[in-house]
Amino acid sequence: MPFRVHAHRHDDIGTVIRICNEFNIDYSIEHCTEGHLIKELVGGQKATVMLGPGLTSSVKVESANYTDKNPKILSDAGAKVCLITDHPFLSLRYFIHYAGIVHREGLSFDDTLKSITINPAVALGVSHLVGSLEKGKDCDLVVLGGEPFTIEGRIEGTMVNGTCVWER
């Protein structure tokens, strides 16, 4: 598993990148709140960034420069973007809403979907087991009636390992 570093501020993020590069450490940056302020550095390293949680107030000095555009900015710069909730800090129940907000703020549909599926699986070294719909992988599937990143749709059914376990 990569070294997972908790960093909000751009100066701390830059230090993480410098030290990890110096010692050839595989890493990801948790939160990366001010990553958009140094997008060229973060994107140029093709860093894996775990962004979030969203839907919270900026009560700490470290989160004063928070923006919902951060995932798009860093993705466009070349970073591998994953979204996080920091559960139980922000309930997993609201995770899809956070994805909807960053999609609304410009992250493409495909990149938003990847940020909650295959990108985290790759970052955690489990993409051979989960993260995409492929033969031989474990899969739980939610069937939605409507666009996935909006509140207009609703869950129509749930499948676990190929078996329907709930249907509206």
TAHUSUL-V451155 format. One record per residue. N is the residue number from 1. RES is the residue in three letters. SS is DSSP state (2 for helix, 1 for strand, 0 for the rest). PSI is psi in whole degrees, 0 to 359 (none if undefined). D_FIRST is the distance of its C-alpha to the first C-alpha in whole Angstrom. Layout:
n:res:ss:psi:d_first
N:RES:SS:PSI:D_FIRST
N:RES:SS:PSI:D_FIRST
This chain:
n:res:ss:psi:d_first
1:MET:0:138:0
2:PRO:0:157:4
3:PHE:1:122:7
4:ARG:1:116:8
5:VAL:1:129:12
6:HIS:1:112:15
7:ALA:1:130:18
8:HIS:0:310:21
9:ARG:0:148:24
10:HIS:2:325:24
11:ASP:2:322:24
12:ASP:2:320:21
13:ILE:2:315:19
14:GLY:2:320:21
15:THR:2:317:20
16:VAL:2:311:17
17:ILE:2:315:17
18:ARG:2:311:19
19:ILE:2:316:17
20:CYS:2:322:14
21:ASN:2:317:16
22:GLU:2:322:19
23:PHE:0:11:16
24:ASN:0:50:14
25:ILE:0:130:11
26:ASP:0:126:8
27:TYR:1:164:8
28:SER:1:155:10
29:ILE:1:116:13
30:GLU:1:132:14
31:HIS:1:297:17
32:CYS:0:42:19
33:THR:0:318:22
34:GLU:0:21:24
35:GLY:2:326:22
36:HIS:2:337:25
37:LEU:2:340:27
38:ILE:2:44:25
39:LYS:2:325:24
40:GLU:2:320:25
41:LEU:2:309:23
42:VAL:2:312:20
43:GLY:2:323:21
44:GLY:2:333:22
45:GLN:0:354:18
46:LYS:0:39:17
47:ALA:0:149:15
48:THR:1:123:13
49:VAL:1:131:14
50:MET:1:99:14
51:LEU:1:138:18
52:GLY:0:186:20
53:PRO:0:153:21
54:GLY:0:187:25
55:LEU:0:29:28
56:THR:0:166:28
57:SER:0:155:31
58:SER:0:79:30
59:VAL:0:347:31
60:LYS:0:152:29
61:VAL:2:321:30
62:GLU:2:338:26
63:SER:2:13:26
64:ALA:0:330:30
65:ASN:0:22:29
66:TYR:0:140:27
67:THR:0:143:28
68:ASP:0:352:27
69:LYS:0:350:28
70:ASN:2:313:25
71:PRO:2:317:22
72:LYS:2:314:25
73:ILE:2:313:26
74:LEU:2:324:22
75:SER:2:314:22
76:ASP:2:330:25
77:ALA:2:348:24
78:GLY:0:359:21
79:ALA:0:154:18
80:LYS:1:115:16
81:VAL:1:131:17
82:CYS:1:143:15
83:LEU:1:144:18
84:ILE:0:161:17
85:THR:0:339:20
86:ASP:0:34:18
87:HIS:0:132:20
88:PRO:0:7:22
89:PHE:0:310:23
90:LEU:0:120:24
91:SER:0:140:25
92:LEU:2:337:23
93:ARG:2:330:26
94:TYR:2:6:27
95:PHE:2:315:23
96:ILE:2:330:25
97:HIS:2:321:28
98:TYR:2:317:26
99:ALA:2:319:25
100:GLY:2:321:28
101:ILE:2:314:29
102:VAL:2:331:27
103:HIS:2:316:28
104:ARG:2:327:32
105:GLU:0:11:31
106:GLY:0:345:30
107:LEU:0:128:27
108:SER:0:160:28
109:PHE:2:312:28
110:ASP:2:316:25
111:ASP:2:326:23
112:THR:2:315:23
113:LEU:2:316:22
114:LYS:2:327:19
115:SER:2:346:18
116:ILE:0:5:18
117:THR:0:271:17
118:ILE:2:322:16
119:ASN:2:313:14
120:PRO:2:324:12
121:ALA:2:317:11
122:VAL:2:314:10
123:ALA:2:327:8
124:LEU:0:0:6
125:GLY:0:25:6
126:VAL:0:19:9
127:SER:0:345:12
128:HIS:0:347:14
129:LEU:0:322:15
130:VAL:0:173:15
131:GLY:0:344:16
132:SER:0:161:19
133:LEU:0:98:23
134:GLU:0:149:23
135:LYS:0:134:24
136:GLY:0:351:22
137:LYS:0:153:20
138:ASP:0:141:20
139:CYS:0:127:22
140:ASP:1:137:23
141:LEU:1:133:26
142:VAL:1:126:28
143:VAL:1:120:31
144:LEU:1:145:33
145:GLY:1:86:36
146:GLY:0:179:36
147:GLU:0:136:33
148:PRO:0:326:30
149:PHE:0:35:29
150:THR:0:167:33
151:ILE:0:359:35
152:GLU:0:325:37
153:GLY:0:168:36
154:ARG:1:161:35
155:ILE:1:128:33
156:GLU:1:336:35
157:GLY:1:163:33
158:THR:1:134:30
159:MET:1:138:29
160:VAL:1:120:26
161:ASN:0:42:25
162:GLY:0:0:29
163:THR:1:130:31
164:CYS:1:120:33
165:VAL:1:346:32
166:TRP:1:140:34
167:GLU:1:138:36
168:ARG:0:none:39
